[in-house]
Amino acid sequence: MKAETEDMSSMLAAVARERDVEAFETLFRHYGPRVKAYMARQARDQQAAEELMQETMMVVWNKAALFDPARGNVSAWIFTIARNLRVSAYRKQNRPEFDPNDPAFVPDEVMPADQDLENRQDAERLHKAMGQLPQEQLELLQRSFFHEIPHSALAKEFNLPLGTVKSRIRMAFAKLRAALEDRSEEDR
């Protein structure tokens, strides 16, 4: 057995050094059927097993110089190549087909220019209206809606009764609504 392993190692070395076709043929005759049988057990498809065996032996031919006998024997090296090729083939086979209509690949619709302009104008009106609110109302409104802090937590934070917090937020809304409605009527 050791003589056979050393013989195969020298054959692979000859392929690496001199691209020795006869040495490769010996390797192919010895390992080809074994690799094919391994692939047939893994893939359960004779055609795929044959193709993967051929691909494995092509990698052996092309990368023979990478074999290091100090790290293992020829058989382990070749079957590692075979296993890696089988895993790659399996992954490729099970990869989903590309669907160009998948929502992840369809770009968002571009908003029409007039709608975009209107949205920006609304945002500017809201910003100006918020700037006209008294500071105590503005601060409570921002903390409540932009930072999502509950009214009860705001009451504790500002040392105010809960009813006062709610009243100030309601007054702020009423002022914003009135300011935005006045501006909307001006635009018409």
C-alpha positions in Angstrom: 0.0 0.0 0.0 2.8 2.4 0.9 4.6 1.6 -2.3 1.4 2.4 -4.3 1.0 5.7 -2.4 4.7 6.6 -3.1 4.2 5.6 -6.8 1.1 7.8 -7.2 3.0 10.6 -5.5 5.9 10.3 -7.9 3.4 10.1 -10.8 1.7 13.4 -9.7 5.2 15.0 -9.3 6.0 14.0 -12.9 2.8 15.6 -14.1 3.7 18.7 -12.1 7.3 18.9 -13.3 7.2 17.7 -16.9 3.5 17.6 -17.8 4.0 13.8 -18.2 1.0 12.5 -20.1 1.8 8.8 -19.3 2.0 9.5 -15.6 -1.3 11.4 -15.8 -2.9 8.5 -17.7 -1.9 6.2 -14.9 -3.4 8.5 -12.3 -6.5 8.9 -14.4 -6.9 5.1 -14.8 -6.5 4.6 -11.1 -8.5 7.5 -9.7 -11.0 8.2 -12.4 -13.3 5.3 -11.7 -13.0 5.8 -7.9 -13.8 9.5 -8.2 -16.7 8.7 -10.6 -18.1 6.1 -8.1 -17.8 8.7 -5.3 -19.6 11.3 -7.4 -22.3 8.8 -8.4 -23.0 8.1 -4.7 -23.1 11.8 -4.0 -25.1 13.1 -7.0 -27.1 10.0 -7.8 -26.8 11.0 -11.5 -24.4 9.1 -13.7 -24.1 12.0 -16.2 -23.3 14.4 -13.5 -20.9 11.9 -11.9 -19.0 11.5 -15.2 -18.8 15.3 -15.7 -17.6 15.9 -12.2 -15.0 13.2 -12.5 -13.7 14.7 -15.7 -13.6 18.1 -14.1 -11.8 16.7 -11.1 -9.1 15.1 -13.2 -8.7 18.3 -15.3 -8.0 20.2 -12.0 -5.5 17.5 -11.1 -3.7 18.0 -14.4 -3.7 21.8 -14.2 -2.8 22.1 -10.5 -0.5 19.1 -9.9 2.2 21.5 -8.9 0.2 22.5 -5.9 0.3 19.0 -4.4 2.4 18.9 -1.2 3.2 15.3 -0.1 4.1 16.6 3.3 0.5 17.6 3.9 -1.2 14.4 2.8 -1.4 11.7 0.2 -2.4 11.9 -3.4 -5.8 10.1 -2.8 -6.8 12.6 -0.1 -5.8 15.6 -2.3 -7.7 14.3 -5.3 -10.8 13.5 -3.3 -10.7 16.9 -1.7 -10.7 18.5 -5.1 -13.6 16.2 -6.1 -15.6 17.0 -2.9 -15.1 20.8 -3.5 -16.2 20.5 -7.1 -19.3 18.5 -6.0 -20.2 21.2 -3.4 -19.8 24.0 -6.0 -22.0 22.1 -8.5 -24.6 21.5 -5.8 -24.7 25.2 -4.9 -24.9 26.2 -8.5 -27.7 23.7 -9.1 -29.7 25.0 -6.2 -29.2 28.7 -6.8 -32.5 30.3 -7.6 -33.1 31.7 -11.0 -32.8 35.5 -11.4 -36.2 37.1 -11.6 -36.0 40.6 -13.0 -39.5 41.3 -11.7 -38.5 40.6 -8.1 -39.4 43.7 -6.1 -35.9 43.8 -4.7 -34.6 44.5 -8.2 -37.3 46.8 -9.5 -36.3 50.5 -8.9 -38.7 52.6 -6.9 -41.0 54.8 -9.0 -39.8 58.3 -9.5 -42.2 60.8 -8.0 -43.6 63.3 -10.6 -41.9 66.7 -10.3 -45.1 68.5 -9.4 -45.8 66.0 -6.5 -42.2 66.4 -5.3 -42.5 70.2 -5.4 -45.8 70.1 -3.5 -44.3 67.8 -0.9 -41.3 70.1 -0.4 -43.6 73.1 -0.1 -45.7 71.3 2.5 -42.6 70.5 4.4 -41.4 74.1 4.3 -44.8 75.3 5.5 -44.8 72.8 8.4 -41.3 73.9 9.3 -42.2 77.6 9.3 -45.4 76.9 11.3 -43.4 74.9 13.9 -41.0 77.8 14.2 -43.9 80.0 15.3 -45.0 77.8 18.1 -44.1 78.8 21.7 -41.0 77.0 22.9 -42.8 74.9 25.6 -45.3 73.5 23.0 -42.6 72.9 20.4 -40.4 71.0 22.7 -43.2 68.8 24.0 -44.4 68.2 20.4 -40.9 67.2 19.1 -40.1 64.9 22.0 -43.6 63.3 21.8 -43.7 62.7 18.0 -40.2 62.7 16.7 -38.6 60.9 19.7 -41.8 58.8 20.5 -41.6 59.6 24.2 -44.9 58.8 26.0 -46.8 61.7 27.5 -46.4 60.3 31.0 -42.6 60.3 30.6 -42.7 63.9 29.3 -44.7 64.9 32.3 -42.0 63.5 34.6 -39.2 64.9 32.6 -40.6 68.5 32.5 -42.1 68.2 36.0 -45.5 69.1 34.6 -48.9 67.5 35.3 -49.9 65.0 32.6 -53.0 67.1 31.7 -50.7 70.1 31.0 -48.5 68.1 28.7 -51.5 66.8 26.7 -53.0 70.3 26.5 -49.8 71.9 25.2 -49.5 69.2 22.6 -53.1 69.6 21.5 -52.7 73.4 21.3 -49.5 73.0 19.3 -51.5 70.7 16.8 -54.3 73.2 16.6 -51.9 76.0 15.8 -50.1 73.9 13.2 -53.3 72.9 11.6 -54.6 76.5 11.4 -51.3 77.7 10.0 -51.2 75.0 7.4 -54.8 75.5 6.4 -54.3 79.3 6.1 -51.3 78.7 3.8 -53.2 76.1 1.7 -56.0 78.7 1.1 -53.4 81.3 0.1 -51.9 78.9 -2.5 -55.3 78.4 -4.2 
